[in-house]
Amino acid sequence: MNFDFEFAITENESKVGLLKSLPQSEGKLVLFEADIYNPNDFDLAIEGCKFVFHVATPMIHEPGSQYKDTSEAAVAGTKSIFLSCVRAGTVKRLIYTASVVSASPLKEDGSGFKDAMDENCWTPLNDSLAYIYRDDPFLKGYTYSKTLSERHVLSYGNEENGGGMEVVTLTCGLVGGDTLLSSTPASGVVCIAQIMQNERAYISLKFLKELLGKIPLVHVDDVCEAHIFCMESTSISGRFLCASSYISLEEMANHYALHYPEFNVKQEYEDGLKKDIKWASTKLCDKGFVYKYDAKMLLDDCIKCARRMGDI
């Protein structure tokens, strides 16, 4: 793979330093400062590009923002970046990093789960799921932001003003594995929440179980490879769920208890709601993508990472 890369980033010296330290960064990497709350900042970074990865999303509502909440800001951001791609006139494909929180197999009234989880599943955005967000209002805002913005970016891809540009959404599961960062990523902490004294992370893990029935897992290396795969494909568009495993909290706890007996693992029990949902998404693999990491490899890498960081 021989590409020049342009990154639009927020002003953060630790992140800039990491990017600049990567092999061949000198001469092949150009950095632009941009603010997700000011999407027009991205015009300069996108100009001349063939492929655009939209990874960032507003996480915290900024006081004094022109947007009423993070959901409105996320939707505005996706639209503005799409329009920046159109204005550039060179972009062949926009690849949006989505989240499985937008793909719940729950029925619209929240009464139970569908039989399978695939690209046709969309998280209901109504009061029937209020009980799921009871422990952390942030999770509701994040779910609404990711669901609404993914729906919108897919709809933009169907509009004539796209000028033939393809739009892909990679709807990623809970991401685990190792890291190049100086601390364990938040999603990695959630993956090992059953053995850590981190109540916030465990609430997030339980939330995913209640929203999705089981936990879709994907290794960070596979996530990176999936993005590259979508860029290098001759033609690709639409929504693709991205997860190599779909397992229960009980299976996760059993893995930790069996292979890491030195840890005190939280006990998990079925709550009575039917959870034998099948993972029915094959679209990405049907295109030719191959996952390299299964659930065991991912969870083991999470443990290795947390140990190296001194978290456990």
PECOR-V230880 format. One record per backbone hydrogen bond with DSSP energy under -0.5 kcal/mol. CO is the residue of the C=O (numbers start at 1). NH is the residue of the N-H. E is the energy in kcal/mol with one decimal. If there is no record, write none. Layout:
co->{CO/CO}
nh->{NH/NH}
e->{E/E}
This chain:
co->{5/7/7/9/10/12/13/14/15/16/17/19/22/25/25/25/28/30/32/35/38/38/39/40/42/43/46/50/50/52/52/53/54/62/69/70/71/72/73/74/75/76/77/78/79/80/81/82/83/84/85/85/92/93/93/94/94/95/96/96/98/99/100/102/105/107/112/115/116/117/117/118/124/126/127/129/129/130/131/133/136/136/137/138/139/140/141/142/143/144/145/146/147/148/149/150/151/152/153/155/156/159/160/162/166/167/168/169/169/170/170/171/172/174/176/185/186/187/188/190/192/192/193/194/196/198/199/200/201/202/203/204/205/206/207/208/209/211/212/214/215/215/216/217/217/218/219/220/221/222/223/224/225/226/227/228/229/238/240/242/245/247/248/249/250/251/252/253/254/255/256/260/263/275/278/278/280/282/283/284/285/294/295/296/297/298/299/300/301/302/303/304/305/306/306/306/307}
nh->{30/9/32/34/12/16/17/18/19/20/21/22/25/27/28/29/5/7/9/38/35/41/42/43/46/47/49/92/93/54/95/55/97/65/73/74/75/76/77/78/79/80/81/82/83/84/85/86/87/88/89/91/166/52/95/96/168/54/98/170/172/102/103/123/114/110/107/278/118/280/281/121/126/129/130/132/133/133/134/136/139/140/141/142/143/144/145/146/147/148/149/150/151/152/153/154/155/156/157/158/159/162/163/165/94/238/96/171/240/98/172/242/100/218/220/189/190/191/192/193/195/196/196/266/198/202/203/204/205/206/207/208/209/210/211/212/213/106/214/216/217/247/174/244/245/176/223/224/225/226/227/228/229/230/231/232/233/169/171/173/217/215/252/253/254/255/256/257/258/259/260/263/265/277/117/280/282/286/287/289/288/298/299/300/301/302/303/304/305/306/307/308/309/310/311/312/310}
e->{-2.4/-0.6/-3.0/-2.9/-1.1/-2.4/-2.7/-1.6/-2.1/-2.5/-1.2/-1.2/-1.8/-0.5/-0.9/-1.6/-3.2/-2.6/-3.0/-2.5/-0.5/-2.6/-2.1/-1.5/-2.2/-1.9/-2.5/-3.2/-1.6/-0.6/-3.4/-0.9/-2.7/-1.9/-1.9/-2.6/-2.3/-2.3/-2.3/-2.4/-2.1/-2.5/-2.4/-2.2/-2.6/-2.1/-2.0/-2.1/-2.8/-2.0/-1.2/-0.7/-2.6/-2.2/-0.5/-0.6/-2.9/-2.7/-0.9/-2.6/-1.8/-2.0/-2.1/-2.0/-2.9/-2.3/-3.1/-2.5/-0.5/-2.1/-0.6/-1.9/-0.8/-1.4/-1.7/-1.5/-0.8/-0.7/-0.8/-1.0/-1.3/-0.7/-1.8/-2.5/-2.3/-2.7/-2.4/-2.6/-2.3/-2.6/-2.3/-1.7/-2.2/-2.3/-2.5/-2.1/-1.8/-2.2/-1.3/-1.1/-1.5/-1.6/-1.8/-1.5/-2.9/-2.9/-3.4/-0.8/-2.6/-2.4/-1.3/-2.7/-2.3/-2.1/-2.7/-1.9/-1.9/-1.7/-1.1/-1.5/-1.9/-0.6/-0.5/-2.3/-1.6/-1.9/-2.4/-1.7/-2.0/-2.6/-2.2/-2.0/-1.7/-2.5/-2.5/-2.9/-2.2/-0.5/-1.1/-0.6/-0.5/-2.0/-2.9/-1.9/-1.6/-1.8/-2.1/-2.3/-2.4/-2.5/-2.0/-2.2/-2.8/-2.3/-1.7/-2.7/-1.5/-2.5/-2.8/-2.3/-2.4/-3.6/-1.9/-2.8/-2.5/-1.9/-2.0/-2.7/-2.2/-2.4/-2.4/-2.0/-1.0/-2.1/-2.7/-0.9/-0.6/-3.0/-1.1/-1.8/-1.5/-2.1/-2.8/-2.4/-2.0/-2.0/-1.9/-2.4/-2.5/-2.5/-2.4/-2.0/-1.9/-0.6/-2.7/-0.8/-0.9}
